[in-house]
Amino acid sequence: MALIVRIKKKLGDFSLDVSFQTERGRMAILGASGCGKSMTLKCIAGIETPDEGYIELDGRVFFDSEHHINRKPQERNVGYLFQDYALFPTMTVYENLRCATKKDEEIKQYVERFCLQGLEHLYPRALSGGQKQRVALARMLAKHPDLILFDEPFSALDNHLRTHMEREIMGLLEEYEGISILVSHDRNEVFRMTERIGVMCDGTMLCVEEKHEFFNHPKSLAQTLLTGCKNVSRVTFLKEDGNKVYYEAKDWGIPMVLTKREERDYSKVSYLALRAHFFHGMEWKDASQEDFLSVPQNCIPCTLVRSVEDTFSMSVLLSNPKASGGEYSLITYEVDHGVWEKEGMEHWKGFLLEIPEEKVILLDM
């Protein structure tokens, strides 16, 4: 089974231009709000019509602008879980489920499977957010869809219910034999729930990759930022010397010397990136003198801007006075609470951040 999507749609000043293919299993579309994720799902489901393009599922053509094919939503057999669940407000839980199947025995099975006993005769207005979602899930699956689409299904839930429903859906998807697509802007959510991830930026699908490859080896700046990498610097290529490459990291305010690790054109690298927890942090006692001549290679001398306490770690925002002052000049260093307290980092005025070169992400323009 394969889903093929190649569509274009003009939306005011915004244009959707999406092309991807995915096989049986769980896929996610990750992107910032307003980048076109939900519109892509609506085009696949037939709720919206692309201006041009092609959509096919398992050999069945849903949309083909060249041959004037545009199947109605009810002809596509696509399950769609909306953000607001889209239950019929004037129908009870039982009546909502009956819209998907007329078999009373099957309705009873879905009521039991989704723990809806005792709610059958209630209207949506009397249900909690989690109960509404379970009804919507049951109604969607009762249609036995060939494709399942989830449009940010957990956005309206609190953390406890979110975790519970995420596990519920993961269990369902593990049993489901078709293709499912989850739209989200939560990188942790898509990593837990899916096998392949596509990144969308400004209406364009940049790539679709296996999730470990997606997070460990991002190919673009947009993909790197969406995977949660907080530290990026624009770079100027200086030279190559043997197996070494020399750059000027403008936003970090330092020269960088990296060992070549693969066959590529290192002169085309435009950005370096590093995840916040990969730094090796030391106290920089020369901060008051700004003694930059004593700074070791591939280390960023920083002064403290502020520290922010998270549940299990500290996010330390730092600045290098010699940096360019550009968009990415603030540096984030994530430190476990235990290390923060043991080292007495709350008293440090200056930080020296050592960059492990093997962890640096190299990005072309």
Backbone torsions as a table, in degrees:
resi	resn	phi	psi	omega
1	MET	NA	135.6	179.5
2	ALA	-142.7	144.8	173.5
3	LEU	-111.3	126.2	178.8
4	ILE	-116.8	125.2	-178.7
5	VAL	-130.5	122.2	172.3
6	ARG	-140.1	100.3	-173.6
7	ILE	-137.1	153.7	172.9
8	LYS	-135.0	140.4	178.8
9	LYS	-153.1	129.6	178.1
10	LYS	-89.4	128.3	-178.7
11	LEU	-129.2	82.0	-176.7
12	GLY	64.5	-121.8	178.1
13	ASP	-85.0	-0.3	-174.5
14	PHE	-111.6	136.6	179.9
15	SER	-121.7	131.9	175.5
16	LEU	-95.6	126.3	179.4
17	ASP	-140.3	91.6	-169.7
18	VAL	-120.8	133.2	176.8
19	SER	-144.3	120.2	176.3
20	PHE	-161.8	164.6	174.6
21	GLN	-138.0	138.5	178.2
22	THR	-139.6	151.1	-177.7
23	GLU	-99.3	-178.8	177.9
24	ARG	-52.7	135.9	179.8
25	GLY	129.8	-162.6	-172.0
26	ARG	-107.0	123.5	178.7
27	MET	-123.5	151.8	175.2
28	ALA	-125.4	150.9	169.2
29	ILE	-114.6	114.8	-176.5
30	LEU	-106.2	132.8	179.2
31	GLY	-176.6	162.8	179.2
32	ALA	-69.7	162.3	178.1
33	SER	-60.0	136.4	176.6
34	GLY	83.8	9.8	-176.8
35	CYS	-88.6	-7.0	177.1
36	GLY	111.9	9.0	-177.7
37	LYS	-62.6	-53.2	-176.9
38	SER	-65.6	-37.4	178.4
39	MET	-63.2	-36.2	177.4
40	THR	-61.8	-45.2	178.2
41	LEU	-62.1	-42.0	-178.3
42	LYS	-64.1	-35.2	177.4
43	CYS	-68.5	-39.1	178.5
44	ILE	-64.7	-40.8	-177.7
45	ALA	-77.0	-16.2	-179.1
46	GLY	92.8	6.0	178.5
47	ILE	-73.9	-35.7	173.8
48	GLU	-117.5	153.8	-179.7
49	THR	-112.3	123.9	176.4
50	PRO	-65.1	158.7	174.1
51	ASP	-72.4	-35.0	177.3
52	GLU	-159.2	161.8	176.0
53	GLY	134.7	-158.7	-171.7
54	TYR	-154.3	134.1	175.4
55	ILE	-135.2	127.6	-178.9
56	GLU	-139.4	138.4	174.8
57	LEU	-126.3	117.5	175.8
58	ASP	50.0	44.2	178.1
59	GLY	85.6	-9.9	178.3
60	ARG	-93.5	121.1	-178.5
61	VAL	-83.2	118.2	176.5
62	PHE	-85.5	-39.9	-174.5
63	PHE	-149.0	133.7	176.9
64	ASP	-150.9	100.3	-175.2
65	SER	-65.4	-31.9	-177.8
66	GLU	-67.0	-36.2	-178.5
67	HIS	-106.4	13.5	173.7
68	HIS	58.7	44.0	176.1
69	ILE	-106.1	128.9	177.2
70	ASN	-153.6	89.2	-177.4
71	ARG	-68.3	142.8	177.2
72	LYS	-67.3	156.0	-179.2
73	PRO	-53.6	-42.0	-177.4
74	GLN	-69.2	-16.4	178.0
75	GLU	-89.1	-9.4	-175.8
76	ARG	-92.0	-20.8	-178.1
77	ASN	54.4	52.1	179.0
78	VAL	-109.3	127.6	174.6
79	GLY	-85.2	131.6	-175.1
80	TYR	-132.3	116.4	175.6
81	LEU	-99.5	107.2	-177.8
82	PHE	-75.7	162.1	177.6
83	GLN	-60.3	-37.4	-178.2
84	ASP	-98.6	8.3	174.9
85	TYR	74.3	-23.6	172.2
86	ALA	53.1	41.3	173.0
87	LEU	-74.8	150.5	177.1
88	PHE	-75.2	115.5	-171.8
89	PRO	-66.9	-24.5	-178.4
90	THR	-94.5	9.1	178.6
91	MET	-116.7	145.2	175.7
92	THR	-73.2	172.9	176.3
93	VAL	-55.3	-47.7	-179.5
94	TYR	-59.6	-43.8	-178.1
95	GLU	-68.3	-35.8	175.6
96	ASN	-61.7	-41.9	179.5
97	LEU	-69.5	-32.9	-179.0
98	ARG	-68.6	-18.8	174.7
99	CYS	-67.2	-23.1	-178.6
100	ALA	-95.6	-33.2	179.6
101	THR	-148.7	140.6	179.6
102	LYS	-92.0	-2.0	-176.1
103	LYS	-85.8	113.9	-177.9
104	ASP	-60.6	-37.1	-179.5
105	GLU	-64.9	-38.5	179.1
106	GLU	-69.9	-38.9	176.2
107	ILE	-60.2	-42.9	178.7
108	LYS	-60.5	-40.1	179.5
109	GLN	-63.8	-41.7	179.9
110	TYR	-71.4	-34.4	176.0
111	VAL	-60.9	-43.8	179.8
112	GLU	-71.0	-40.5	-177.3
113	ARG	-63.4	-35.7	-177.5
114	PHE	-104.7	18.6	174.4
115	CYS	53.8	49.8	-178.7
116	LEU	-106.4	12.0	-179.6
117	GLN	-59.5	133.6	-179.6
118	GLY	88.9	-7.8	-179.7
119	LEU	-106.3	-0.3	-170.5
120	GLU	-57.1	-31.5	-173.9
121	HIS	-106.1	12.9	176.5
122	LEU	-91.1	152.4	175.3
123	TYR	-92.2	157.3	-177.1
124	PRO	-52.2	-33.7	-178.7
125	ARG	-63.4	-20.3	-179.5
126	ALA	-94.0	1.8	-176.3
127	LEU	-101.4	152.0	173.3
128	SER	-78.3	171.7	179.5
129	GLY	-59.9	-42.4	179.3
130	GLY	-66.7	-38.1	178.8
131	GLN	-66.9	-41.2	177.2
132	LYS	-60.1	-42.5	-179.2
133	GLN	-65.4	-39.5	179.0
134	ARG	-65.3	-38.1	176.8
135	VAL	-64.7	-44.2	-179.8
136	ALA	-62.9	-40.3	177.4
137	LEU	-63.2	-45.7	-179.6
138	ALA	-62.3	-43.6	179.8
139	ARG	-63.4	-40.3	-179.6
140	MET	-65.1	-46.7	-176.8
141	LEU	-72.6	-25.3	179.4
142	ALA	-65.7	-16.7	177.4
143	LYS	-85.0	-4.8	-178.6
144	HIS	51.8	60.0	-174.5
145	PRO	-70.6	153.8	176.1
146	ASP	-84.3	-17.6	-178.3
147	LEU	-147.8	137.8	179.8
148	ILE	-118.9	131.7	179.7
149	LEU	-120.3	128.5	178.7
150	PHE	-115.7	118.3	-179.0
151	ASP	-102.2	90.8	-178.7
152	GLU	43.6	63.9	-171.1
153	PRO	-70.3	-12.8	-175.5
154	PHE	-110.4	6.4	-171.6
155	SER	-64.0	-27.2	-175.5
156	ALA	-100.1	8.9	-174.6
157	LEU	-105.0	149.5	174.4
158	ASP	-74.5	170.0	-171.8
159	ASN	-59.5	-42.4	-177.8
160	HIS	-65.3	-48.6	-179.0
161	LEU	-68.5	-33.3	178.0
162	ARG	-60.0	-46.4	179.3
163	THR	-62.7	-42.9	-179.2
164	HIS	-63.2	-47.0	-177.0
165	MET	-71.7	-31.5	176.1
166	GLU	-62.0	-43.7	178.1
167	ARG	-64.9	-37.8	179.8
168	GLU	-62.6	-47.0	-178.9
169	ILE	-68.5	-38.5	177.8
170	MET	-59.9	-40.5	177.9
171	GLY	-63.2	-40.7	178.7
172	LEU	-64.3	-43.1	-176.1
173	LEU	-70.0	-29.7	176.9
174	GLU	-65.6	-28.7	178.0
175	GLU	-87.2	-21.6	-174.2
176	TYR	-74.0	134.2	-174.7
177	GLU	-97.4	-1.5	-179.2
178	GLY	-98.4	-154.1	178.6
179	ILE	-103.7	136.5	174.1
180	SER	-127.0	144.8	178.7
181	ILE	-128.3	126.4	178.6
182	LEU	-110.2	126.0	175.0
183	VAL	-98.9	132.5	-178.1
184	SER	-162.0	160.2	168.6
185	HIS	-112.3	10.3	-178.8
186	ASP	-101.2	108.1	-175.1
187	ARG	-64.7	-36.7	-179.8
188	ASN	-67.6	-38.2	178.9
189	GLU	-61.9	-48.1	-177.6
190	VAL	-69.9	-31.5	178.4
191	PHE	-66.8	-41.1	-179.4
192	ARG	-68.9	-37.4	-165.1
193	MET	-98.9	-15.8	-171.6
194	THR	-127.4	171.3	-179.5
195	GLU	-106.8	-31.7	178.9
196	ARG	-128.9	146.7	-176.5
197	ILE	-131.0	132.9	171.6
198	GLY	-111.1	141.1	178.8
199	VAL	-107.2	133.2	-179.5
200	MET	-117.0	134.5	180.0
201	CYS	-140.1	123.0	177.1
202	ASP	51.1	43.9	174.0
203	GLY	85.8	0.4	-176.9
204	THR	-119.2	133.8	173.7
205	MET	-81.7	115.0	-174.7
206	LEU	-81.7	-35.5	-178.8
207	CYS	-168.7	162.0	169.7
208	VAL	-133.6	119.6	-174.7
209	GLU	-138.7	160.5	170.7
210	GLU	-58.6	141.6	-166.1
211	LYS	-62.0	-36.4	-179.9
212	HIS	-68.8	-40.1	175.9
213	GLU	-64.3	-39.5	-179.0
214	PHE	-59.5	-45.1	-176.7
215	PHE	-82.7	-36.0	-174.4
216	ASN	-82.3	-28.3	-176.9
217	HIS	-135.7	65.6	179.1
218	PRO	-62.5	146.0	-173.1
219	LYS	-103.4	-11.8	-176.3
220	SER	-141.4	164.2	178.2
221	LEU	-63.2	-43.8	179.9
222	ALA	-60.2	-44.1	179.4
223	GLN	-63.5	-41.6	-180.0
224	THR	-61.2	-45.6	-179.5
225	LEU	-67.3	-38.3	-179.6
226	LEU	-69.3	-24.6	176.7
227	THR	-80.9	1.0	174.2
228	GLY	98.7	6.8	178.3
229	CYS	-72.3	122.9	-172.6
230	LYS	-98.9	-11.1	-174.3
231	ASN	-119.0	116.1	-179.2
232	VAL	-135.1	142.5	174.7
233	SER	-135.0	135.5	168.7
234	ARG	-68.2	144.7	-178.6
235	VAL	-130.8	153.3	170.3
236	THR	-113.0	125.6	177.0
237	PHE	-71.5	130.9	-179.8
238	LEU	-103.4	-55.8	-178.7
239	LYS	-170.5	168.6	169.0
240	GLU	-117.5	141.4	178.9
241	ASP	-143.1	101.3	-176.0
242	GLY	65.6	-123.7	179.6
243	ASN	-97.4	16.7	-180.0
244	LYS	-111.8	146.9	176.3
245	VAL	-124.4	137.1	-175.0
246	TYR	-116.4	130.2	179.0
247	TYR	-131.6	161.9	167.1
248	GLU	-110.0	113.4	-179.9
249	ALA	-88.2	99.5	-170.0
250	LYS	-64.7	-45.0	-175.3
251	ASP	-77.9	-17.4	175.3
252	TRP	-96.3	-13.3	175.9
253	GLY	71.3	29.4	-177.2
254	ILE	-142.8	158.0	166.6
255	PRO	-78.8	149.9	178.0
256	MET	-125.6	135.5	176.0
257	VAL	-120.6	117.6	-176.6
258	LEU	-120.3	145.9	174.7
259	THR	-84.5	133.6	178.6
260	LYS	-60.4	136.8	-176.2
261	ARG	-123.5	-11.1	-176.0
262	GLU	-160.7	166.7	175.5
263	GLU	-79.8	113.8	177.7
264	ARG	-163.1	168.2	175.5
265	ASP	-89.9	98.7	-175.1
266	TYR	-70.1	-17.4	179.1
267	SER	-72.9	-15.6	-179.5
268	LYS	-90.9	-3.8	178.9
269	VAL	-66.4	126.5	-177.6
270	SER	-109.7	-23.2	-178.8
271	TYR	-138.0	147.1	165.9
272	LEU	-114.2	146.0	-179.5
273	ALA	-140.3	151.2	178.8
274	LEU	-149.6	133.5	178.6
275	ARG	-70.9	148.0	-169.0
276	ALA	-63.4	-26.8	-177.1
277	HIS	-90.0	0.6	-179.0
278	PHE	-89.5	-15.3	177.8
279	PHE	-61.9	150.3	167.3
280	HIS	-105.9	110.1	-173.4
281	GLY	-95.1	134.2	175.2
282	MET	-131.8	159.6	176.6
283	GLU	-74.6	135.8	177.9
284	TRP	-108.5	99.1	-174.0
285	LYS	-82.0	-8.5	178.0
286	ASP	-91.6	10.9	-173.9
287	ALA	-59.9	-37.0	-176.7
288	SER	-68.4	-30.7	178.8
289	GLN	-88.9	-10.3	-175.6
290	GLU	51.6	48.9	-178.7
291	ASP	-81.9	78.3	-175.0
292	PHE	-74.3	-18.7	-179.2
293	LEU	-68.1	-21.5	-177.8
294	SER	-92.7	3.1	-176.7
295	VAL	-75.0	127.4	178.2
296	PRO	-65.9	164.3	179.7
297	GLN	-61.3	140.9	177.5
298	ASN	57.8	37.2	174.6
299	CYS	-125.1	142.3	180.0
300	ILE	-107.9	115.9	174.4
301	PRO	-81.5	127.6	-172.7
302	CYS	-134.0	152.4	168.1
303	THR	-108.5	151.3	-175.8
304	LEU	-74.0	129.4	172.3
305	VAL	-94.3	-54.5	172.9
306	ARG	-170.6	161.6	174.8
307	SER	-119.2	141.8	-177.8
308	VAL	-123.4	126.2	-177.5
309	GLU	-86.2	120.9	170.8
310	ASP	-97.2	-178.0	-176.0
311	THR	-59.7	-46.3	-175.0
312	PHE	-122.3	4.1	-177.4
313	SER	-151.5	171.9	173.8
314	MET	-112.4	132.8	172.3
315	SER	-100.3	113.6	-175.5
316	VAL	-102.9	118.0	178.4
317	LEU	-93.9	125.4	-173.0
318	LEU	-129.0	159.8	179.1
319	SER	-139.9	137.5	173.3
320	ASN	-97.4	117.4	-178.0
321	PRO	-58.6	-20.3	-179.0
322	LYS	-91.5	0.1	-179.3
323	ALA	-72.7	169.4	-173.0
324	SER	-74.1	-17.4	-175.4
325	GLY	78.7	21.0	-178.4
326	GLY	-82.4	-169.0	-174.4
327	GLU	-59.0	-31.9	-173.8
328	TYR	-108.2	20.1	-172.0
329	SER	-69.4	-31.7	176.5
330	LEU	-70.1	131.7	-177.6
331	ILE	-109.5	135.9	179.4
332	THR	-108.7	127.9	178.9
333	TYR	-120.6	117.8	-179.2
334	GLU	-96.1	127.3	-176.0
335	VAL	-129.8	132.5	175.9
336	ASP	-60.8	143.9	-179.3
337	HIS	-53.3	-42.7	-177.2
338	GLY	-62.3	-42.8	178.7
339	VAL	-67.3	-42.1	179.7
340	TRP	-56.2	-45.9	-177.8
341	GLU	-75.0	-41.4	-178.1
342	LYS	-62.6	-41.7	-177.8
343	GLU	-84.2	-7.2	-178.5
344	GLY	64.6	37.2	-174.0
345	MET	-65.7	-19.5	-179.8
346	GLU	-64.6	-15.8	-179.1
347	HIS	-98.0	-5.1	-178.5
348	TRP	-74.4	135.2	173.4
349	LYS	-96.2	-28.5	178.8
350	GLY	-128.4	146.5	179.5
351	PHE	-123.7	139.7	171.8
352	LEU	-113.1	111.5	-175.8
353	LEU	-99.0	113.3	176.8
354	GLU	-85.8	131.9	-177.2
355	ILE	-100.1	114.3	174.0
356	PRO	-71.8	111.0	-169.6
357	GLU	-62.5	-26.6	179.9
358	GLU	-70.0	-15.7	179.5
359	LYS	-94.9	-6.7	-177.0
360	VAL	-73.0	132.7	176.9
361	ILE	-93.4	127.4	179.0
362	LEU	-102.7	126.8	-175.3
363	LEU	-126.3	127.9	172.5
364	ASP	-79.1	164.3	178.1
365	MET	-63.3	NA	NA
